Every structure is written in structure tokens, then in C-alpha cells.
Amino acid sequence: MEIKTLGVVGAGQMGSGIAQVGAACGLTVIMNDVQDAFVEKGFATIEKSLGRMAKKGKLTEQEVKEILGRIEGSTSLQDMAKADFVVEAIVENEEVKLNVFKQLDDYCKEGVILSSNTSSISITKIASATKRPENVIGMHFMNPVPVMKLVEIIKGLATSEETYQVTRTLAEKMGKVPVPANDFPGFISNRILMPMINEAVYALFEGVGSAEDIDKVMKLGMNHPMGPLALADLIGLDTCLAIMEVLHKGLGDDKYRPCPLLRKYVDAGWLGQKSGRGFYTYE
Ligand code: 3HC
């Protein structure tokens, strides 16, 4: 099936970024979320990102207009009936994801690939909520999506080779570099990244250093583009906690226990950049 229309479920940080790169490579995009306000926020994020690229001379004003013109907002999952390929990028909650995949399976055309941008939840489990597990796959983009080159591609137990190849080709069309990972908690990226972030939170919790100094050590000493605590704020502390919980439960090893300070910040609603406060404060 030729992929002309991309369905994106979730218009948050990741979903809006995926919609943007989809439209930028010439696809028609349906960007869906549960409320108009979330869809509008998604459009605002895309406009800001495209504006940034135009300012740097990477896009013309005309190209920005055309990209935005290819994205249609939606608040009904039934609109995914028009999609030739779907990427789900909603909250990292297994129950909610399973429910969305069950509905996507009902609404989408036969043979349409249903992919998940999950950062750690089992693709095999997500696929089991559908009657097309051979067409379900992980397509894990990195934040900020318009900038980061990587897309991890994760086959579930029943995912077909054809689904894998189509997904790889789509990732390349979107200007990304696909890398395969097996379906284990956190895949490759978050199996390695999240314990590092969690350890940085422990270092703060135990008073080894201030947030600024922990980040400075990793930036200046290890050449990381940003420190782990600033990166946690960018990803979202709720997402970091959810991923640590998946690693802890799925791998059954206490070395993955989430730091109590991370949990406390999430309980306080300090979720990072998106809530205005995390390890740092934001305007
Ligand atoms: N849209 C478009 N362009 C953007 C952008 C956005 N949202 N954010 C940054 N850029 C562009 C800038 O315009 C700039 O372009 P230029 O090279 O032409 O000048 C370039 O990206 C670099 O940005 P800045 O100069 O503003 O700032 P930095 O050099 O500090 O880069 C960063 C910002 C790209 C975010 C960099 O700090 C970085 O790579 N950080 C690490 C990000 C990371 O690790 N992401 C993975 C997170 S894990 C994940 O997503 C998985 C999930 O499951 C948790």
C-alpha cells in the first residue's frame, strides 16, 4: 500500500514533532488528540519549530506554509480510517495504549500498519490488543523529533518482515536513520539512557552535587549536549518515571528502582519544561 496519509495519534511534544516531519517529507498528516486545545497546542509547537528553521534559512516561508497546509487536526479516532500508516504517540500508560490500539484496529483499513512511539512498553503486548499483530510495530522517535536523527524500530513477537521493511522505509523518507532493537523493556535507547538519568537524580537526592553541577560534569566532562537533569526536564519527569517503572517491573532487578526524588517531583506536578518546573524552572 502506498503511504500518502499518515495518522498521528497524540499531539503532544512527540506527536506534534512526528506530524511535522511527516508533513515535511510530503505526506498528508492527520494529527489527532482528545481535545481541540491539545491539537491547537500541537499546531503551535509545529509553527514554532518551523519558524525556527525558517529563521535559520533551512526552510522558506512558502515551504513552512505548505508543510502546515498538509496537516489536518482531528479529535476523533475514527478519522484514522483515512490513514495509510498510523503512529501512536500518547501517554506512556499501558492500559490507555491498549485501549487506543483496540480502537485503531477497528477503525483503520485492513493491512494498515499501526506503530507505537512507546519509549518502553512491550510491542508484543500492544499488538495483542489488535487482530493484526503482524502489522503492529514500534517506531520510537527521539525528542526533539525535528532535530534527532534516530528512530528505533521494534518488532513484536508477531510483527511481519514486510511491516518492518515498510516502517524502515518510511523512517528514511522522514529523514531519519532507523535502527532495529529487540522487544525488551526500554529497547536499546531507554535501557541505557534512563538508568543514567535516574542515577543523576540519585546523585542530587544524596547531595553529591547540585543540579547545575551534575549537569556541568556530564556536559563538560563527557561532552553530552545537555546534562541528564536538563534532559529529564526536556523528556518530562512523568515519562522518565514511567519508563523506570517499566524497566524495574519488566527486568525485575532493583538496580532499575526509580529514585524517590523523581517520584516526589512527579507527585508535586513538577514535570519539567512542560509544566514550567522540574529540576530547573522555565518561563
Ligand atoms: N525544532 C527545530 N529545530 C530545533 C528544535 C526544534 N524543536 N530544537 C533545536 N533545534 C535546532 C536549533 O535551531 C539549532 O539549529 P542549527 O544547528 O541550525 O543552529 C540546533 O537544533 C541546535 O539547537 P540549539 O542551538 O538551540 O541548542 P543545542 O545546540 O543545545 O541543541 C538539542 C539542542 C538538539 C536539544 C541538544 O541539546 C541535544 O541534542 N540534546 C540531547 C537531546 C536528547 O538526548 N534527546 C533524546 C532524548 S530521549 C528520547 O527522546 C526518548 C524518549 O523515549 C524518552
Boltz pocket constraint, residues with backbone or C-beta under 6 A from the ligand:
constraints:
  - pocket:
      binder: B
      contacts: [[A, 49], [A, 50], [A, 52], [A, 53], [A, 56], [A, 117], [A, 118], [A, 119], [A, 141], [A, 142], [A, 143], [A, 144], [A, 146], [A, 147], [A, 148], [A, 189], [A, 190], [A, 193], [A, 225], [A, 226], [A, 231], [A, 235], [A, 239]]
      max_distance: 6.0
